[in-house]
Amino acid sequence: MSATTELPTKEANVLKGHEGAVLAARFNGDGNYALTCGKDRTIRLWNPHRGILIKTYKSHGREVRDVHVTSDNAKFCSCGGDRQVYYWDVSTGRVIRKFRGHDGEVNAVKFNDTSAVVVSAGFDRSLRVWDCRSHSVEPVQIIDTFLDTVMSVVLTKTEIIGGSVDGTVRTFDMRMGREMSDNLGQPVNCISISNDGNCVLAGCLDSTLRLLDRTTGELLQVYKGHISKSFKTDCCLTNSDAHVIGGSEDGMVYFWDLVDAKVVSKFRAHDLVVTSVSYHPKEDCMLTSSVDGTVRVWKK
């Protein structure tokens, strides 16, 4: 049996409800639920496997660009065009706190592994670190060495990694207070970390995904075939790290072999730009979202 038969390329569900472009779709930590957000200023909680909308969250004043849920599924954070980072209670739908401080729209948010801290990436060229446990709405740290918009952020236990339109992926070691910068020479609009923690995948606006060694910054591989020139399109790895996944501006989703970078599968997931891809933590299942207003659930 070939490896491609294990890839989730069969449509299992379409999640409809957002009005206008869906900008992100994310599985929760165990893969049983999904959070989506978009141009309609809402965040929606779904059971994607049954295709059921559970709850809609409204408070943002402009489009919502990213969302991330805590490991215990009790809270989530969101960000977008209104320059604020929202910290929510999942079950009540209440906004616990709004973190203010970014001087521009906010592109991405992530919790750390303990869910005590949220890091946000902004148009104001900064990463900001917020403490969810304190009652302060001020950032506890500001990282502002980027020369242009910060599009994406990922966290490890000790590091914050940001990808920027300035062409860099910058790694900040919080314990050592050290910064490393890898210049890819092309605007970076999405970064993702491999499940083994050894690699960073960077989606660049020259329609290329680049795989970097996380410790040395060495360029390990490049992946091409998709279109990514003017929209934020997501990239990630499968849960086994065997394949790289990228969304494309023409509605296609690509799967590449991690090691030899061959396209092993590509299929039309949407009619318009694929804005995000999210892979299930355990099963061969994937979420895609699009400017076409839908979120699709894919299984093998």
Salt bridges, closest charged atoms under 4 A:
GLU6 OE1 - LYS300 NZ 2.86
GLU11 OE1 - ARG296 NH1 2.79
ASP40 OD2 - HIS18 ND1 3.11
ASP40 OD2 - ARG44 NH2 3.40
GLU63 OE2 - ARG65 NH2 2.50
ASP66 OD1 - ARG26 NE 3.06
ASP82 OD2 - HIS60 ND1 3.03
GLU105 OE2 - ARG62 NH2 3.41
GLU105 OE1 - ARG65 NH2 2.37
ASP113 OD2 - LYS157 NZ 3.46
ASP124 OD2 - HIS102 ND1 3.00
ASP124 OD2 - ARG128 NH2 3.47
ASP131 OD1 - ARG133 NE 3.49
GLU159 OE1 - ARG214 NH1 2.10
ASP166 OD2 - ARG170 NH2 3.06
ASP173 OD2 - ARG178 NH2 3.89
GLU179 OE2 - ARG170 NH1 3.25
ASP206 OD2 - ARG210 NH2 2.73
ASP234 OD2 - ARG26 NH1 2.79
ASP260 OD2 - LYS262 NZ 3.55
GLU283 OE1 - HIS280 NE2 3.97
ASP284 OD2 - LYS300 NZ 3.57
ASP292 OD2 - HIS270 ND1 3.02
